[in-house]
Amino acid sequence: MKKLIILPLVSFLWIVSCISQQEMDFSSLVEQAKKGNAEAQYNLGKKYHWGEGIVPEDKHFAKEYYLLAANQGFTPAQNNLGTILLRERNYDEAVTWFRRAVEKRYAPAQYNLGVMYENGQGVTRDDAQAMKWYRLAADQGYAEAQFVIGTRYENGQGVTRDDSQAMKWYRLAADQGYAEAQFVIGTRYDNGQGVPQDYVQAVKWYRLAADQGDAKAQTNLGVMYENGRGIQKDISRAIELYRLAEKQRFEEARWRLQDLAEAGSIPFFHWGEFLRWLDGEWLAFFIWTLPMMYLILRRRKE
């Protein structure tokens, strides 16, 4: 009985202490921002931009704090302000801030300026200019730019089509942990596209992307397990992977599960699924509600 009382109390105190610490950190950040600290202004902007911790997502406040830091020449703030303006379709202003950031060779801004040229947003559409800015970002090791260059070589967009160059750039991005590049490399080994067909290598790259939550990779890795390609056949593992992808509303995974269900490969009840149901969001729910349950039970006892 004591354990039942102590567990919710400890969880309640832990939650309160985390919230208190976040409130103190936020107050300190606000004070520094008021004093004109550009980094603090930028960090406040990020918190409002993404809704971090106790701070609610609010793009209006994010823009205000980014602008304060950007006007002091803080490069990451200039880039992030540009991304918000881009989403608001204020293309001319977005380009202005990206250009300020690329003056300091800031790779994310170089990539974003490439996107603007590729799509003709705030500038005249120009594939050569897009490739120029992607390349500048990629040469600094910016994985997203490396991946985009890979797709351009694969499709012959703004460059001569070249599978070996595509693979080179995909590999550079994949080696930095860029999930989409890892998935693409997996498909290339799976299908023998630009490389000798190698199911073991396909499984390796699919797994790397799947472990990061990439639904396409989870599904393709599931297919490898289902058919025993490059790895020992394991229907149960395939089902687990399809279900992970299905949770992200990936349609192909849902179709795969339907096919397995029709074939009688999915049991009506599975302990592993039940335990997963208790995990994740439900675990968080129970942690938050246990203190309240404790207080209700205590009042009833009184």
Steps between C-alpha positions, in 0.01 A plus 500: 500500500789733586646447152167596345509825697869580445502444120240765408645740758851466354367543144302806609804660670717422198251669266473806726878528526543476119238771443657725765846464342360579155324808638826623656693437179234683298498800736879521481486488121239779489717719725804449279295572187371825652861606553563458127677164505463379139553133580232511771262673258570229244446219755170657608399519137579128462291411805198686361569372149480132597308517829783370719443400863251723680501752214199471264558511124446858383645606165420867570723511810760285321523757220532787749791341686671379182473852358664650809792259470514520119530881509809452716650279227439166675518267201287202618222746590517655153459155345217391730317827445529430128348153542196640682454767232533230233219298660291817510570540126671831561765400248671834443566551872609138539759539222627821662576323829647192333734726303615670821575161653689367196735799520646312798501166312225357718427160345127469589437841342699403190278192469183708552608750236549204266141394569380852414682490165375148427138600559518858372387647832606863547753455216489396136502120473855395416626139522864604466469742793316239703780250439761762588348562843431133568862422417631772733294358785589140413871581490466609863351162585133601510328163461171624357683682220711191431183293469338751261811501280474120492140520377602753234771271365258207508234692305728712281357822644731794425788253449580206272339183635767297682421202725850484650486868598150450641626212713799705616282783631241266649778321686641826637158590641429145621833481685384800703185312600262664251215248499360578155840445340542173691162386369588590139830312522303202633268510198797520264659187646158334512435564129859498371474862387846645432652232727508119491182358656575411862216417738727492806611858430138599433399364841787689664397837356128445547565418865702817557214712363228291669669544838449874454129452441494524121169336402611408145810328636300322771268364232777393263691337786177319589482371142855365532404315820174377348675352197831403661707720270842590642390381843332200661127489432299628799131579449458625858776757452352603165164560669667711771666718238182537293312608812764762583461642148120475513499717815647771278210446257723346233251336263725228360559367852124482557456303177777261603329439834167441325662239273656322796172509692314347205768231482444422869851608601387754763362351825186647655691578822872557541671565833770708334237734356328526838827599667567759229151639563606561861816675382550849354206735527311277741800488736515880499126512566531271802795695644297822486181347642650292782546799736138603442381143562695500824335821620152368413560173684635684801193726519267203475686330784460809713 
